[in-house]
Structure formats: C-alpha cells, structure tokens
Amino acid sequence: MPVSSSLRNLEPLNRPSVADTVFDELHSQILLLELPPGTKMSEVEVAKALGVSRQPVRDAFYRLSKLGFLSIRPQRATLVSQISSTAVLQARFVRNALEAETVRTACRVLTSEDHAALDEILEIQRKAVDAKDPVSFHGLDDQFHKEICERSGLGFAWDIIRENKAHMDRVRFLSLSFASQDAYGDHLKVMEAIRARDEEQAMHHMRIHLSRIKEQIVRIRADHGRYFADETEA
C-alpha cells in the first residue's frame, strides 16, 4: 500500500526539537545557579545567544514557568524565580509518599539484573563523591531514583515527581557542597534493603533520605538568603 505524500514528510519522533534543546539548556543553567534567582530573562537576548528564533525560546520559557523556574510577567521582565521554601517542602511530601511506596514495590519485583544496574549507578556516584563533582552527582542522584521507579513499573510516579521538584532541585544542588556523602550513604542503605527484599527498611531509609532537606534548607537559606522568596515557612 503506497505511503501518502504527507506521511513521507514526517520526521522521526526521537529527534529533539529546538524548543527541547533550549529548554534543556536553560533548565540546566537555572538548576546549577549559573542563572541565579532574580536574573532577568529576555526572549530576544536568549534567542540571539543560542542562535535560534524567538518561538522555541517562548515555548521553553512557558515550560520553565510551569515548573516554577521562571516568573513570566506580561509587559514586564521575565525573572528566574526565587526559591520557595513552601514549594520545596511540598515537593518533599510528594516524593516521600510516592517513593516510599515505590521502594516497597521494588523490593518485590526487581530482579538481580535490576540490582546490578542500580549498583552500577551507585559505583559511579561514589566516584563523583570522591571527585567532589556535585554536577555529576546531582544527575546520578536523579538517575538512581528514576531507575527505581521505572524498573518497578512505576515510571508514572517519577513523571509526577519531576513535575513538582524544581524548587527542591536547586536546594538539593546547593546541599551537595556539604551533603553528597550523606546522600550516597542513604542510597547504599536503600539499595541494601531492596536487595534483601526488606520492604520496611527500604521505606524507612528512603524517608530518612528525603527528609534531610528539612534541615539542609535552614543552613542553605542562612548562607544564600537572597535566593529565597520572602514567605512564611511551611
């Protein structure tokens, strides 16, 4: 059966769009605080710097605003949003609820091959800790949590987490200057419980791991108060 001429013009779906590329670049710079809270953003200037048209920049700005990374104000400057302590603690609540149940499932369904894949991520994390490389460790941290969700058949849980953790991510990144060893140690304990199929211990260690941010945010806010919104703590 002949293929219609319109279908011949379709591009493979796995090619990242220009808007995706712009989004990824800006997301990374905001997360790593290369574009710190309060930075003014201009569609024109970003488009010129990246060598693209304004439309993909506009699309990326919208996606970043939905995550909470940008504050878009009509007829006024678009700003990198300040970190909301309330949003951080709300994201911790969501993650705590979802990931505790995720590791419970992981204890039941993960195979030895899954364990080996997670162990490999942890080994690379160890090297990042030793190298004092917070950028690599942050990505590996996300990868560890994402893999547990996906390998447990609960990828949708990670999608929900990802949509709610933008403010939390910047605090997590700032914490890695003093807490990456603790985070790595927590991951080892979670992995040990998963391998032993000990559901209660896996949930316990995951909750401890995700709750550390409640103490870390106090220290980080004391050191980087200008990054935070002026609001009542939740």
PAMAR-600435 format. One line per 4 residues: number of its first residue (from 1); for each residue x, y, z of C-alpha. Coordinates in steps of 0.2 Angstrom, whole numbers, plus 5000, padded with zeros to 4 digits. Layout:
N
NUM	X Y Z  ...
REM end
This chain:
234
1	5000 5000 5000  5008 5017 4995  5013 5029 5008  5004 5046 5007
5	5015 5061 5002  5010 5069 5019  5017 5055 5029  5033 5055 5019
9	5036 5072 5027  5035 5067 5045  5051 5067 5055  5057 5053 5067
13	5049 5057 5084  5066 5054 5093  5074 5070 5087  5074 5083 5100
17	5066 5099 5094  5074 5116 5095  5062 5121 5109  5068 5105 5119
21	5086 5109 5117  5083 5127 5123  5073 5121 5137  5086 5108 5142
25	5100 5122 5141  5090 5135 5152  5084 5121 5164  5102 5116 5167
29	5109 5134 5169  5095 5138 5182  5097 5122 5191  5115 5124 5193
33	5113 5143 5198  5123 5149 5183  5107 5159 5181  5103 5163 5199
37	5086 5168 5206  5082 5186 5201  5091 5185 5184  5081 5195 5171
41	5077 5184 5155  5074 5191 5138  5067 5181 5124  5076 5191 5112
45	5093 5190 5121  5091 5171 5124  5087 5168 5106  5102 5178 5100
49	5114 5170 5112  5108 5152 5107  5106 5156 5088  5088 5152 5087
53	5071 5161 5083  5060 5168 5097  5047 5155 5096  5057 5140 5104
57	5063 5152 5117  5045 5157 5121  5040 5139 5122  5054 5135 5133
61	5050 5150 5144  5032 5143 5146  5038 5126 5151  5050 5133 5164
65	5037 5144 5171  5025 5129 5173  5039 5120 5183  5041 5136 5194
69	5059 5141 5187  5053 5157 5179  5041 5171 5183  5033 5177 5167
73	5025 5194 5170  5016 5202 5155  5024 5219 5149  5037 5217 5162
77	5054 5207 5164  5054 5188 5165  5064 5183 5180  5072 5167 5186
81	5060 5164 5201  5067 5164 5219  5067 5148 5228  5050 5144 5238
85	5053 5135 5254  5035 5131 5254  5037 5123 5237  5052 5113 5242
89	5043 5106 5257  5028 5102 5247  5039 5093 5234  5047 5083 5249
93	5030 5077 5255  5025 5071 5237  5042 5062 5235  5041 5054 5252
97	5023 5047 5249  5027 5041 5231  5045 5035 5233  5041 5025 5249
101	5028 5015 5240  5040 5014 5225  5054 5006 5235  5041 4994 5243
105	5036 4988 5226  5055 4987 5221  5058 4975 5235  5045 4964 5227
109	5048 4965 5209  5066 4970 5205  5077 4956 5198  5096 4953 5200
113	5099 4962 5184  5090 4977 5190  5100 4976 5206  5116 4976 5196
117	5111 4991 5185  5107 5001 5201  5124 4995 5209  5132 5002 5193
121	5124 5019 5196  5130 5019 5214  5148 5015 5209  5148 5030 5198
125	5140 5040 5211  5155 5035 5223  5167 5041 5210  5158 5058 5209
129	5158 5060 5228  5177 5056 5228  5180 5068 5214  5169 5082 5223
133	5159 5083 5207  5142 5090 5213  5135 5092 5195  5138 5074 5190
137	5132 5068 5207  5116 5078 5205  5112 5069 5188  5116 5052 5195
141	5105 5055 5211  5090 5058 5199  5095 5043 5189  5095 5032 5204
145	5078 5037 5209  5071 5037 5192  5078 5019 5188  5070 5013 5204
149	5053 5020 5198  5054 5014 5180  5062 4996 5184  5047 4994 5197
153	5035 4998 5183  5030 5014 5191  5038 5027 5179  5022 5037 5180
157	5027 5041 5198  5044 5049 5193  5034 5059 5180  5024 5066 5194
161	5039 5069 5205  5049 5078 5191  5034 5090 5188  5034 5095 5206
165	5053 5096 5211  5060 5111 5203  5062 5122 5218  5068 5106 5228
169	5081 5103 5215  5090 5120 5217  5091 5117 5236  5097 5099 5233
173	5111 5105 5222  5117 5118 5234  5117 5105 5248  5129 5094 5239
177	5143 5105 5244  5142 5098 5261  5130 5083 5260  5134 5072 5245
181	5142 5059 5256  5126 5058 5266  5116 5056 5251  5127 5042 5244
185	5126 5033 5261  5107 5034 5261  5107 5027 5243  5118 5012 5249
189	5106 5009 5263  5090 5009 5252  5099 4998 5239  5104 4986 5253
193	5086 4984 5259  5079 4982 5241  5092 4968 5238  5087 4960 5254
197	5068 4962 5249  5065 4971 5266  5051 4982 5262  5050 4991 5279
201	5069 4995 5279  5068 5001 5261  5054 5013 5265  5062 5019 5282
205	5079 5023 5273  5070 5032 5259  5060 5043 5271  5076 5047 5280
209	5085 5051 5264  5071 5063 5258  5068 5071 5275  5086 5078 5276
213	5081 5093 5265  5071 5100 5280  5087 5103 5290  5098 5107 5274
217	5086 5121 5269  5089 5130 5285  5108 5130 5283  5106 5135 5264
221	5094 5149 5267  5106 5156 5280  5120 5156 5268  5110 5161 5252
225	5096 5171 5259  5095 5181 5243  5090 5166 5233  5074 5163 5243
229	5057 5171 5242  5051 5181 5257  5037 5169 5263  5031 5160 5279
233	5040 5143 5281  5028 5128 5279
REM end
